[in-house]
């Protein structure tokens, strides 16, 4: 890598990439810093997710999101995105970071178009339940995005009405049909479903629906049992264990025969040497809507809260001492020297009970904080101003 950097410098290509292809420039710098396990980074993450809305337009049995407990509506504006000129360096940008539905934000069309304008070389995507995927929202998706993930969760109206409250199956199907009819070749569409007792018979119909609409991928995940106020959310609907391998093989074959990518993760564990603290970052919201900065999808909070300034002054959080500490200790042996990575490496994220188990693992650790409705927080709360 050092030789490659020197060679590129010799021929003046790094400054060239900085101007002509900022994504490639950042890839080179990030790889160098990652290889040398630098803790303070000059590069940006290769993947970045930002929550543009903490409000959802439906209630699902598989989700514990609650609009009623949000302190306020955290709707980003296109002006905020405009100030994030550093996004041009990021390879993959998600206008979503795990909370709410982005399309409930009335500014979504402007945000999508502004992100594309700022980051013409990036892959840009979003995640939605599809209920508001129409009108200018749909136009903006077709014009500006490379991928859209639709969390439909049911392919049959009877199942949909049972597990989704406040939804509208007919409206969702109408939106999907229009998306299918107008989808440009460069836009990848993937549908997903959370596997529950009530939805397990919708797998084949979901594959058929994706094939009919000429979409590309189906993702299936287990329902995770979540601890809320010491109660087990999702206990009644969770299958808890895999269906047998023969059944999954049949589903996969059925999908692949129809030209559909089929994804059902059987294990989600970090590699022995994890580089997520160099590769990814998210500005998302906690369960009451406050902005929080996280590095990965481990599910254990950094407890690092950020002000609106973090959108433009990203490196104030990206290189915060707490984040540098995580980079310095993530690959310690035999176990990581920080609580967030230590806990992450103990459990498989495909285990439907990992949320409950990780709380038990965290209880005896020093420096771990708990809230009644949340996962363990790996550090004391701190605000980046």
Secondary structure, 3 states (H helix, E strand, C coil): CHHHHHHHHHCCHHHHHHHHCHHHHHHHHHHHHHHCCCCCCCCCCCEEEECCCCCCCCEECCCCCCHHHCCCCCCCCHHHHHCCHHHHHCCEEECCCCCCCHHHCCCHHHHHHHHHHHCCCCEEEEEECCCCCCHHHHHHHHHHCCEEEEECCCCCHHHHHHHEECCCHHHHHHHHHHHHHHCCCCCEEEEEEEECCCCHHHHHHHHHHHHHHCCCEEEEEECCCEEECCEEECCCCCCCCCCCHHHHHHHHHHHHCCCCEEECCCCCCCCCCCCHHHHEEEEEECCCCCEEEECCCCCCECCEEECHHHHCCCHHHHCCHHHHHHHHHCCCCCCCCCHHHHHHCCCCCCCCCHHHHHHHHHCCCCCCECCCCCCCECCCCEEEC
